[in-house]
Every structure is written in structure tokens, then in C-alpha cells.
Amino acid sequence: MTTSQQHGADDDLPIRDGMIRLGQALKLANLAEDGAQARTLVEDGRVQVNGEVETRRGRQLHPGDVVTARGSSVRITAAD
């Protein structure tokens, strides 16, 4: 079992800058097709961060955070 699976994530999403906004992460992880869909998912309460519903599209995510939407999860990781 990989580290991401232990934390409930299907995949890892590496980031370079130590932080990424929720809306950006949803698009990069292919959990949303575009910014409009990301906004709708978040506003409708269909996105979770670390197991809790998140309604702020601008929420800052850091390595270790797990984002869940549309039946899939990704874990934010630091890029090498």
C-alpha cells in the first residue's frame, strides 16, 4: 500500500511552491474540467479537504492535504 493510499488518496499531486489554491488543485488533478466546474463543485459543497467539506475555492492547500471530489482523491505532495 502506498503512502497516498494510506491517507485515502488515489493519487499524488506534486506542487513546487509549497502551497496551491483549491480551485487550481481541482483542475490540475483532473477532478474538475475547468475553473467554472471547480467553482460549482466547491460552492455546492461537493469537495472535501482532509475529510471535511470545503466551500472556499481559494483555500490554501499544503503537502499532506487530501482533496476529494467526484469520487476520487488526491494527496498534495512536494515536488522533488
Phi and psi in radians as a Rosetta constraint file:
Dihedral C 1 N 2 CA 2 C 2 CIRCULARHARMONIC -1.379 0.35
Dihedral N 2 CA 2 C 2 N 3 CIRCULARHARMONIC 2.878 0.35
Dihedral C 2 N 3 CA 3 C 3 CIRCULARHARMONIC -1.013 0.35
Dihedral N 3 CA 3 C 3 N 4 CIRCULARHARMONIC -0.730 0.35
Dihedral C 3 N 4 CA 4 C 4 CIRCULARHARMONIC -1.133 0.35
Dihedral N 4 CA 4 C 4 N 5 CIRCULARHARMONIC -0.632 0.35
Dihedral C 4 N 5 CA 5 C 5 CIRCULARHARMONIC -1.202 0.35
Dihedral N 5 CA 5 C 5 N 6 CIRCULARHARMONIC -0.598 0.35
Dihedral C 5 N 6 CA 6 C 6 CIRCULARHARMONIC -1.100 0.35
Dihedral N 6 CA 6 C 6 N 7 CIRCULARHARMONIC -0.523 0.35
Dihedral C 6 N 7 CA 7 C 7 CIRCULARHARMONIC -1.645 0.35
Dihedral N 7 CA 7 C 7 N 8 CIRCULARHARMONIC 0.146 0.35
Dihedral C 7 N 8 CA 8 C 8 CIRCULARHARMONIC 1.494 0.35
Dihedral N 8 CA 8 C 8 N 9 CIRCULARHARMONIC 0.246 0.35
Dihedral C 8 N 9 CA 9 C 9 CIRCULARHARMONIC -1.806 0.35
Dihedral N 9 CA 9 C 9 N 10 CIRCULARHARMONIC 2.526 0.35
Dihedral C 9 N 10 CA 10 C 10 CIRCULARHARMONIC -1.431 0.35
Dihedral N 10 CA 10 C 10 N 11 CIRCULARHARMONIC -0.484 0.35
Dihedral C 10 N 11 CA 11 C 11 CIRCULARHARMONIC -2.653 0.35
Dihedral N 11 CA 11 C 11 N 12 CIRCULARHARMONIC 2.894 0.35
Dihedral C 11 N 12 CA 12 C 12 CIRCULARHARMONIC -1.814 0.35
Dihedral N 12 CA 12 C 12 N 13 CIRCULARHARMONIC 2.574 0.35
Dihedral C 12 N 13 CA 13 C 13 CIRCULARHARMONIC -2.141 0.35
Dihedral N 13 CA 13 C 13 N 14 CIRCULARHARMONIC 1.714 0.35
Dihedral C 13 N 14 CA 14 C 14 CIRCULARHARMONIC -1.281 0.35
Dihedral N 14 CA 14 C 14 N 15 CIRCULARHARMONIC 2.399 0.35
Dihedral C 14 N 15 CA 15 C 15 CIRCULARHARMONIC -2.176 0.35
Dihedral N 15 CA 15 C 15 N 16 CIRCULARHARMONIC 2.673 0.35
Dihedral C 15 N 16 CA 16 C 16 CIRCULARHARMONIC -1.622 0.35
Dihedral N 16 CA 16 C 16 N 17 CIRCULARHARMONIC -0.641 0.35
Dihedral C 16 N 17 CA 17 C 17 CIRCULARHARMONIC -1.639 0.35
Dihedral N 17 CA 17 C 17 N 18 CIRCULARHARMONIC 0.101 0.35
Dihedral C 17 N 18 CA 18 C 18 CIRCULARHARMONIC 1.472 0.35
Dihedral N 18 CA 18 C 18 N 19 CIRCULARHARMONIC -0.148 0.35
Dihedral C 18 N 19 CA 19 C 19 CIRCULARHARMONIC -2.724 0.35
Dihedral N 19 CA 19 C 19 N 20 CIRCULARHARMONIC 2.546 0.35
Dihedral C 19 N 20 CA 20 C 20 CIRCULARHARMONIC -2.529 0.35
Dihedral N 20 CA 20 C 20 N 21 CIRCULARHARMONIC 2.574 0.35
Dihedral C 20 N 21 CA 21 C 21 CIRCULARHARMONIC -1.389 0.35
Dihedral N 21 CA 21 C 21 N 22 CIRCULARHARMONIC 2.605 0.35
Dihedral C 21 N 22 CA 22 C 22 CIRCULARHARMONIC -0.977 0.35
Dihedral N 22 CA 22 C 22 N 23 CIRCULARHARMONIC -0.819 0.35
Dihedral C 22 N 23 CA 23 C 23 CIRCULARHARMONIC -1.021 0.35
Dihedral N 23 CA 23 C 23 N 24 CIRCULARHARMONIC -0.724 0.35
Dihedral C 23 N 24 CA 24 C 24 CIRCULARHARMONIC -1.142 0.35
Dihedral N 24 CA 24 C 24 N 25 CIRCULARHARMONIC -0.746 0.35
Dihedral C 24 N 25 CA 25 C 25 CIRCULARHARMONIC -1.094 0.35
Dihedral N 25 CA 25 C 25 N 26 CIRCULARHARMONIC -0.709 0.35
Dihedral C 25 N 26 CA 26 C 26 CIRCULARHARMONIC -1.049 0.35
Dihedral N 26 CA 26 C 26 N 27 CIRCULARHARMONIC -0.718 0.35
Dihedral C 26 N 27 CA 27 C 27 CIRCULARHARMONIC -1.228 0.35
Dihedral N 27 CA 27 C 27 N 28 CIRCULARHARMONIC -0.817 0.35
Dihedral C 27 N 28 CA 28 C 28 CIRCULARHARMONIC -1.104 0.35
Dihedral N 28 CA 28 C 28 N 29 CIRCULARHARMONIC -0.573 0.35
Dihedral C 28 N 29 CA 29 C 29 CIRCULARHARMONIC -1.517 0.35
Dihedral N 29 CA 29 C 29 N 30 CIRCULARHARMONIC 0.055 0.35
Dihedral C 29 N 30 CA 30 C 30 CIRCULARHARMONIC 1.065 0.35
Dihedral N 30 CA 30 C 30 N 31 CIRCULARHARMONIC 0.489 0.35
Dihedral C 30 N 31 CA 31 C 31 CIRCULARHARMONIC -1.520 0.35
Dihedral N 31 CA 31 C 31 N 32 CIRCULARHARMONIC -0.246 0.35
Dihedral C 31 N 32 CA 32 C 32 CIRCULARHARMONIC -2.435 0.35
Dihedral N 32 CA 32 C 32 N 33 CIRCULARHARMONIC 2.486 0.35
Dihedral C 32 N 33 CA 33 C 33 CIRCULARHARMONIC -1.276 0.35
Dihedral N 33 CA 33 C 33 N 34 CIRCULARHARMONIC -0.571 0.35
Dihedral C 33 N 34 CA 34 C 34 CIRCULARHARMONIC -2.748 0.35
Dihedral N 34 CA 34 C 34 N 35 CIRCULARHARMONIC -3.125 0.35
Dihedral C 34 N 35 CA 35 C 35 CIRCULARHARMONIC -1.094 0.35
Dihedral N 35 CA 35 C 35 N 36 CIRCULARHARMONIC -0.630 0.35
Dihedral C 35 N 36 CA 36 C 36 CIRCULARHARMONIC -1.129 0.35
Dihedral N 36 CA 36 C 36 N 37 CIRCULARHARMONIC -0.755 0.35
Dihedral C 36 N 37 CA 37 C 37 CIRCULARHARMONIC -1.181 0.35
Dihedral N 37 CA 37 C 37 N 38 CIRCULARHARMONIC -0.671 0.35
Dihedral C 37 N 38 CA 38 C 38 CIRCULARHARMONIC -1.047 0.35
Dihedral N 38 CA 38 C 38 N 39 CIRCULARHARMONIC -0.798 0.35
Dihedral C 38 N 39 CA 39 C 39 CIRCULARHARMONIC -1.042 0.35
Dihedral N 39 CA 39 C 39 N 40 CIRCULARHARMONIC -0.801 0.35
Dihedral C 39 N 40 CA 40 C 40 CIRCULARHARMONIC -1.097 0.35
Dihedral N 40 CA 40 C 40 N 41 CIRCULARHARMONIC -0.793 0.35
Dihedral C 40 N 41 CA 41 C 41 CIRCULARHARMONIC -1.010 0.35
Dihedral N 41 CA 41 C 41 N 42 CIRCULARHARMONIC -0.792 0.35
Dihedral C 41 N 42 CA 42 C 42 CIRCULARHARMONIC -1.191 0.35
Dihedral N 42 CA 42 C 42 N 43 CIRCULARHARMONIC -0.850 0.35
Dihedral C 42 N 43 CA 43 C 43 CIRCULARHARMONIC -1.087 0.35
Dihedral N 43 CA 43 C 43 N 44 CIRCULARHARMONIC -0.552 0.35
Dihedral C 43 N 44 CA 44 C 44 CIRCULARHARMONIC -1.448 0.35
Dihedral N 44 CA 44 C 44 N 45 CIRCULARHARMONIC 0.021 0.35
Dihedral C 44 N 45 CA 45 C 45 CIRCULARHARMONIC 1.269 0.35
Dihedral N 45 CA 45 C 45 N 46 CIRCULARHARMONIC 0.480 0.35
Dihedral C 45 N 46 CA 46 C 46 CIRCULARHARMONIC -1.786 0.35
Dihedral N 46 CA 46 C 46 N 47 CIRCULARHARMONIC 0.297 0.35
Dihedral C 46 N 47 CA 47 C 47 CIRCULARHARMONIC -2.169 0.35
Dihedral N 47 CA 47 C 47 N 48 CIRCULARHARMONIC 2.378 0.35
Dihedral C 47 N 48 CA 48 C 48 CIRCULARHARMONIC -2.082 0.35
Dihedral N 48 CA 48 C 48 N 49 CIRCULARHARMONIC 2.502 0.35
Dihedral C 48 N 49 CA 49 C 49 CIRCULARHARMONIC -2.119 0.35
Dihedral N 49 CA 49 C 49 N 50 CIRCULARHARMONIC 2.090 0.35
Dihedral C 49 N 50 CA 50 C 50 CIRCULARHARMONIC 0.960 0.35
Dihedral N 50 CA 50 C 50 N 51 CIRCULARHARMONIC 0.678 0.35
Dihedral C 50 N 51 CA 51 C 51 CIRCULARHARMONIC 1.469 0.35
Dihedral N 51 CA 51 C 51 N 52 CIRCULARHARMONIC 0.015 0.35
Dihedral C 51 N 52 CA 52 C 52 CIRCULARHARMONIC -2.085 0.35
Dihedral N 52 CA 52 C 52 N 53 CIRCULARHARMONIC 2.437 0.35
Dihedral C 52 N 53 CA 53 C 53 CIRCULARHARMONIC -1.057 0.35
Dihedral N 53 CA 53 C 53 N 54 CIRCULARHARMONIC 2.334 0.35
Dihedral C 53 N 54 CA 54 C 54 CIRCULARHARMONIC -2.130 0.35
Dihedral N 54 CA 54 C 54 N 55 CIRCULARHARMONIC 2.206 0.35
Dihedral C 54 N 55 CA 55 C 55 CIRCULARHARMONIC -1.959 0.35
Dihedral N 55 CA 55 C 55 N 56 CIRCULARHARMONIC 0.195 0.35
Dihedral C 55 N 56 CA 56 C 56 CIRCULARHARMONIC -1.899 0.35
Dihedral N 56 CA 56 C 56 N 57 CIRCULARHARMONIC 1.904 0.35
Dihedral C 56 N 57 CA 57 C 57 CIRCULARHARMONIC -1.119 0.35
Dihedral N 57 CA 57 C 57 N 58 CIRCULARHARMONIC -0.472 0.35
Dihedral C 57 N 58 CA 58 C 58 CIRCULARHARMONIC -1.529 0.35
Dihedral N 58 CA 58 C 58 N 59 CIRCULARHARMONIC 0.112 0.35
Dihedral C 58 N 59 CA 59 C 59 CIRCULARHARMONIC -0.932 0.35
Dihedral N 59 CA 59 C 59 N 60 CIRCULARHARMONIC 2.333 0.35
Dihedral C 59 N 60 CA 60 C 60 CIRCULARHARMONIC -1.428 0.35
Dihedral N 60 CA 60 C 60 N 61 CIRCULARHARMONIC 2.269 0.35
Dihedral C 60 N 61 CA 61 C 61 CIRCULARHARMONIC -1.945 0.35
Dihedral N 61 CA 61 C 61 N 62 CIRCULARHARMONIC 2.533 0.35
Dihedral C 61 N 62 CA 62 C 62 CIRCULARHARMONIC -2.263 0.35
Dihedral N 62 CA 62 C 62 N 63 CIRCULARHARMONIC 2.828 0.35
Dihedral C 62 N 63 CA 63 C 63 CIRCULARHARMONIC -0.877 0.35
Dihedral N 63 CA 63 C 63 N 64 CIRCULARHARMONIC 2.331 0.35
Dihedral C 63 N 64 CA 64 C 64 CIRCULARHARMONIC 1.815 0.35
Dihedral N 64 CA 64 C 64 N 65 CIRCULARHARMONIC -0.392 0.35
Dihedral C 64 N 65 CA 65 C 65 CIRCULARHARMONIC -1.238 0.35
Dihedral N 65 CA 65 C 65 N 66 CIRCULARHARMONIC 2.519 0.35
Dihedral C 65 N 66 CA 66 C 66 CIRCULARHARMONIC -2.038 0.35
Dihedral N 66 CA 66 C 66 N 67 CIRCULARHARMONIC 2.194 0.35
Dihedral C 66 N 67 CA 67 C 67 CIRCULARHARMONIC -1.913 0.35
Dihedral N 67 CA 67 C 67 N 68 CIRCULARHARMONIC 2.303 0.35
Dihedral C 67 N 68 CA 68 C 68 CIRCULARHARMONIC -2.187 0.35
Dihedral N 68 CA 68 C 68 N 69 CIRCULARHARMONIC 2.293 0.35
Dihedral C 68 N 69 CA 69 C 69 CIRCULARHARMONIC -2.782 0.35
Dihedral N 69 CA 69 C 69 N 70 CIRCULARHARMONIC 2.539 0.35
Dihedral C 69 N 70 CA 70 C 70 CIRCULARHARMONIC 0.922 0.35
Dihedral N 70 CA 70 C 70 N 71 CIRCULARHARMONIC 0.634 0.35
Dihedral C 70 N 71 CA 71 C 71 CIRCULARHARMONIC 1.420 0.35
Dihedral N 71 CA 71 C 71 N 72 CIRCULARHARMONIC 0.068 0.35
Dihedral C 71 N 72 CA 72 C 72 CIRCULARHARMONIC -2.226 0.35
Dihedral N 72 CA 72 C 72 N 73 CIRCULARHARMONIC 2.746 0.35
Dihedral C 72 N 73 CA 73 C 73 CIRCULARHARMONIC -2.310 0.35
Dihedral N 73 CA 73 C 73 N 74 CIRCULARHARMONIC 2.581 0.35
Dihedral C 73 N 74 CA 74 C 74 CIRCULARHARMONIC -2.305 0.35
Dihedral N 74 CA 74 C 74 N 75 CIRCULARHARMONIC 2.580 0.35
Dihedral C 74 N 75 CA 75 C 75 CIRCULARHARMONIC -1.887 0.35
Dihedral N 75 CA 75 C 75 N 76 CIRCULARHARMONIC 2.240 0.35
Dihedral C 75 N 76 CA 76 C 76 CIRCULARHARMONIC -1.295 0.35
Dihedral N 76 CA 76 C 76 N 77 CIRCULARHARMONIC 2.266 0.35
Dihedral C 76 N 77 CA 77 C 77 CIRCULARHARMONIC -2.273 0.35
Dihedral N 77 CA 77 C 77 N 78 CIRCULARHARMONIC 2.787 0.35
Dihedral C 77 N 78 CA 78 C 78 CIRCULARHARMONIC -1.399 0.35
Dihedral N 78 CA 78 C 78 N 79 CIRCULARHARMONIC 2.323 0.35
Dihedral C 78 N 79 CA 79 C 79 CIRCULARHARMONIC -1.233 0.35
Dihedral N 79 CA 79 C 79 N 80 CIRCULARHARMONIC 2.551 0.35
